[in-house]
Amino acid sequence: MTDLPELDALEDRLRLHVEALASIPRPPGSAAHTLAQASIEAHFREAGFAIQRQPFRSNGSHGINVLTVPRPNRPELPLVIVAAHYDSIPDSPGADDNASAVAALMELADALGPLLDGPGPWHARIQLAAYDQEEAGLLGSAAHAAVIKEPLRGMISLEMLGYTDRNPGSQRLPPHMIGLYPDVGDFIGVVGNESSRALLNEVVAGFKLVPNLPVEALAVPGRGEELPESRMSDHTSFWERGLPALMVTDTSFFRNPHYHRPGDLPETLDYGFLARVAAGVQTAVYRLLRDGTP
């Protein structure tokens, strides 16, 4: 995987994934939610990954994470986890939140699957994770983070990847960040904490290899308590356990007016942008797996 994927074909596949996942809302317990889970699991299998389901219960809720068995089969290597949640709230089809990210995760499986049994050098293993019950309070990722025992190279949470607005002023920012980041909503954000700075730098470097993809990075202190918006995805479950993790995002409600609304529909997304982001995910993850830098 030394070259970037062909972006036009990738764009078409991502559109098909999003349209299949986000035709209607998929809250836990719904038929759409069950279908999404089954579709993700089938796609991972077709890409060459074995599956381990992780049922969990928390706060009176229950769910199922769809996890792949780490590859390559080298238990001595540290783990890289790449994840996206597949549930939506009851009133939104969730095209950006979070079908866009699940689509990128499925394409990552396709890109890596044929490579991982080939010659290395491999310096890390990959586990893909489709989390349940993110919208109920990060329940699926909390269940997964609680059982991580092996050394973790890093966790990457894919959270809303496909919305852009190229009008001036379209990108809102917290008051103390105005002027530090662009006010046009056409970039992808990578958010880590200071403890994950090395991971953040490596992932950003991978994204910057994709032409015409503006990338902005942010490292927050501690576990992100000073910027609560930085904690609103599944990476937070790993921060809470002192593990290196980050979020890749189009900045959610700071840009997308359809966030958690019925209008979060497949036709609102920028699939050319989503294709470049998915290519960045693939490039960054491949570099993590092949690069021996701690």
N, C-alpha and C positions, 0 to 999 in steps of 0.2 A: 504494500500500500504506500508506494512512494509518490504517487500522483494524486491530485485532487479528483474527486468524482466528477463525472460529466454532469454539469449543473442543470441543463435543461431536462434531462431524463430524471434526475433526482427531484426536481421541482414537480414534475408530473406525478411521480410516485407519492410524494408527500401530500399532494392535494388529494389523491385517492384515499390515502390513509385517514386524513382529517375528515373527509366527507363520510367515510364509513363509520368513524368513531363518533362524530358529533352531529348526526342527523337529528337527534333528540337528546334531552338531558339523560344522564346516566348516574343518578344517585345510588348509593348502596341499597340493595334489595330490589332494584328494578330489573326488568328484562334487558334493558340496554346495558346496564352495568355488568350483568352476567355475560352478555355477548362480548363486550369489550374485553373482559378478563380472558374469555376463551380464545378470542382472536389474537390477543397478545401472546398467549401461551403457544398457540399453534404457529405463530410467526417465528417465535424463538426456536421452536423445535425444527422448523423448516430451515432455519439458518445454521443448524448444526449444534444447538445447545441442548443439553439435558435440563430438565425443569425440576425444581423443588418448590412446592407450594408451602407457604408459611401461614397457617391460620393463626389468628390472634383474637383476644378479647381485651377490652379496655373501657372503663367508664360506662359499662353497660352496652357497649357496641362491640360488634365482631366484624372481622374482615379477613381477606385473604391476599397476601402479597404473592406475586408471581416472581420467583427468583430463578436465575440460571445457576447451574453448578459451575463454579469457577473454572476457567480455562486460561492457559494450558494446565494440564494435570501435573502441577509442580507445587506441592503443598509448602515447600520451603520458601516460595516467593511471596512478597507482600501483595496485598489485594488492592485493586482499584474497583470501586463501585460506581456505576453510572445509573441514575434512577430518574423516574418520572412517575407522578401519580396519575391514575387512570379514572378516578371518580370525579364527578362534578356535583355542583349543588343542584337541588331539585328544580330550580326555575331557569336554569341556563344550559344550553347544549354544550357549552364549554369547548368551543373550537380552539381558542387560544389557551384557555385554562381547563384542561391541559392536553387536549388532543394534539396540539402542535408539538409538544415535547414528546409525547408517546410516539408520534410519527417519526421524529428524529431518533428516538431510541430503537425503533424497529429497523430503521435504515442502518444504524450503527451495528446492530446484530448481523444484518446482511453483509456489511462491509468486512467485519472482523471474522465471521464464522469460518470462511474458507482458509484463513491465514493461520489460525491459532494452533493447528496441529503441525504446521510447517516448521522449518528450521528457525532458530532464534537469531541472535540472542534475545531471549525474553527475560526481562528484569522485573516483571510483575504479572499477576494474573488479573483477569477481568471477570466481574460479576455484574450482570444486568439485573435491574430491579424495577418492577412495576408495582408501585405502592397503592394500597387501598386506604380509604378513610383519611386522606390528607385534609379534606375540607372539614372534618370533625375534630381537628386539632393535632394533625401530624401523627395519627395513631399508628399507621402502618410503618412509617420510618422509625418511630420510637421502638416498635417491636423488633425491627431488624437490627437497629443499633445496639439493642440490649444483648444480642447474642453474638456480636462480633468478638472473636477471641484472638484471631491471627493479626499480625502486624498489618496496618492499613496505610497504604501509600496515599490514598485520598478518596473522598467521596464527592461526586459531582451531581448536583440536583439540577435537572432540567425543568424550568418553571416558566411557562408562557414564552414562546420563542418566535411568534410569527406576525406580530402587529407592528406596523410603522405608520408614521404620519410625518411627511416631509415639509409641513408648513412651519414657518418660524413661530416659536412659542408653543408648539405642540407637546414639547417635553416639559412636564412639571417636575419640580424638585423640592425636597425639603428646604426650608428657608435658609439654613446655614450652608447649603451646598450650591445655592444659586451663584452662578459665575464660575464655578469650578468644573461644571460639566455642561455639555451642549444643551441648548434649548430647542433643538430639533430632534424629533423622535425617530431617528433612522439608524441608531447604533444598537449593538448588543452589549449588555452589561454583564460583568463577571464580578461577583461579590464574595469575598472571603473575609476571614478575620485575621488578626495579626499572627495567631498561631498557625494559620494556614498560608502564610505569605509565600513560602517556597512553591506550594501547589498552585497558588494563584498566578505566580509569575510564569510557571511552566505552561499552564493552560492558556493564558493570554498570549504567550508566544506562539502557540499552535494556532489560535484563532487568527493571529495577524498574518499568517501565511495565505489566507484566503483573500483574493483580490476583491476590492470594492466592498469590504465589510468593515465599517467603523466599529471599533472595540473600545469600551471604557471599563476601567478596573477600579474597584473600591475595596480597601481593607479596613474593617471596623475594629475598634478595640474590644477586648474581652470576648464575650459571646454575643455581641451586638446589642446589648441592653440600651446603649445610648442612641441607637437608631432602630427602633422596633420594627420598622418596615423591612430591615435587612434579615429579619428572623422568620419571615412569613412563607417558608417552604421547608422541605424535608431535610435540608442540610442542618437545620437547627437541632434536630435530634442527635446529630453527631457532635456538634459543638457542645451540647450539654454534657457529653461524655468525654470532652477534651480531645476529640478526634479531628484530624484535618479534613475539612469539607468546604465546599463553596457552592454557590448558586449561579447558574447561567440564566439570564432573563431579559425580556424586552422591557422590563420595569413595571409591568402590570398596570395598576390603576393610575400610575403617574403618567401614562401615555394612552392606554386603551380605554375609551369611554364605555365599552361594552362589558367591562369586567363584572362578573357575577350578575349579568342581566340577560334577558332573553335574546338580545341582539348579538351575543357572542357566537356568531354563525360562521361556517366555513368561508363564505364569500367575503368576509371582512378582512381576511388575512392577506399578507403580501408573500406569495409563495416563492418569488425570486429571492427575497430576503431570507425566508425560512430555509431555502436550499443552501444558501451560503452559510447560515448558522449551522445547519446539519453537517455541512462539509467541515466547518471549524471544529465541531464536536469530534468527528471522525479523526481529523488530523491531530488534535490535541491528545485524544485518548491513545492513539497509536504511538505517539511520542512518549507518553507515560509508560506504556508497556515495553517499549524498546530501549528507553534511556535509563541507564543505571544510576543516574543522579539521585541521591536520597532526598 
